[in-house]
Structures are given as C-alpha cells and as structure tokens.
C-alpha cells in the first residue's frame, strides 16, 4: 500500500503575456456570464416548479387516460378476440392443411420418392460403369496427348524465352521508376516540405501557441465566472427569499397567529359549539319524536288489522278450513267429575 501523498502537478511558470491576458479576459467574461447564470438559475427554479405542479400531474392523468383508452381495450381485444381467433385459425390450419399434407407426404410422396431413388440408383450404377470402362481410359488418353503436345512445349517456351525477357523488362522498369522517384522526392522535398516546415515552425506554431493560451485563459475565466455567478445568484436568491418572507409570509403568519386564531377560537367557543350542541339536541328530539310517531302508527295499524281480521293464527286456520282451537283450560271450563258435581 502506498502511504505517500500524491504528488501535486507542478504548474509551469507563466509569462507576462499570460498574466496580461488573464485579468481583462476574466473581467469581461464575468460581466457577460453573471446575467446568464442568474437567468439560468431562475429558469431552473421555474422549470422545477412547473414540473412538480403541472407536468407531473398532467403526465399521470395522461398515463391513466392512455391506459383506460388504449391499453385496456387492446388487452381486451387481444384476450377475447385475437387469441380465440388465432386458436380457431390454428385448428383450421391443422385440419385443412397440416393433416392433408402429412397424408400426402406419407401415402403418395414417400412411395414415389422410393421409386425415384431406386431408378436413380440404377441410372447411377450404369453411369459409374460407363465412367469406369469408357470415359476414364478416353480421358487418360486425351490427357497424355494434351500434356505432350501442349503443356511441355509451353513450359519450354516460358522457361527459356518468356522468363528471361520478362526479367529484363522488369529490371529496366525498376531502374526507370527508381530514378524518377528519387528525382520527384528531392523536388518535392525542396519545393514543398522545406517551405511547409519553415511556415509551421516560424509562423503557425507561434500563432497556435498564442491562440492556445488565449483559449485556455478564456476557458479558465468562464469556469471562474460561472462559479462566481453561481454564488452571486445564490446570494440574490436568498435575499429575495428573505425579503419575500419578511414582506409577505411573516405578516400573514403574524395576522394568522395574533388575529385570526383568537377570533376563530372565540367564534368556535361562542357560536359554533353552542350551535352544534343545539343542533344535536334538536336532532335527538326529532329522532325520538319520529321514533315515537312510527311506533304509534305501527301499533295503530296492528290494532286495526286485529279488529278487522282477527289474530294471525285464527285467520290462517279459517282460510285452511280447520276447526277452531279450544281456549286455554280454566276452572270454569274444566270437565273433571269434581267440577261437574260442583256445577250440578
């Protein structure tokens, strides 16, 4: 484990030109960047407020509407229309296409294929005999004639005539191309490379270094200005927030605590609670009166029904044609021997 501290990259000493460029560039860039940074921060705050209060609820509503209007109907169509239709089409395809094709392959094409294969084997055997007994000897003879009448003379001509002539031509062309190439190389070096090198070394390189210094300083100035503008924007935002708090929020809070809250308590204790108690008492009395009236009406209806139709059991027995039941046995209606003697 390396316990040594990381080396800080040493910055090369800067010249007077860099220092002279840096200060005015940073001042100009700071003046230009501060309004941009403040506008940017304001737009960021407004965008976040708009996102939280408008875009997010609208997006959720649109998502719900899209789900109700598109997703659920599409799911229903897929589940209750397309899937059954696909299954039906698959069954029809199997019955109308697959089964006939399998039968055709099994009972028609397979026997025909076996027959064709047997014929092909016979033809192949005949062609093999023809190749082995006729074409092979003829081919060997033709090959021997081509070799000794064409190939051997052509090889001799290539080896003893064409190859030496070609080597001589290639050596001549190589020497010619080498000379032309060396001449072109020196002409290009003298006429193009050396002037371009001098132009780069004495003109373009210093200009590029100067532009690099200017670009680096502009970039550093932009970075410093952006950070300073951020601090300024934060300070301005905090000042505006504090001003809004002391101008609007704190007076409203003070009015709410010192005026509206006591007035609300007084209104609640003096007006609302007695009114609520009176309303609850009136409600209880009204409910009791309605319950008493309903009970009275129910009793009156029961008395009228009893006077008109009698008791429920007697009325049902009369409707069925059954004998009327005897009353409850008492001392007056007793039929014992003691009661009969007493009555006699």
PyMOL commands that set and color helices and strands:
alter all, ss='L'
color gray80, all
select helices_A, chain A and resi 16-309+312-320+337-343
alter helices_A, ss='H'
color red, helices_A
deselect
rebuild
show_as cartoon
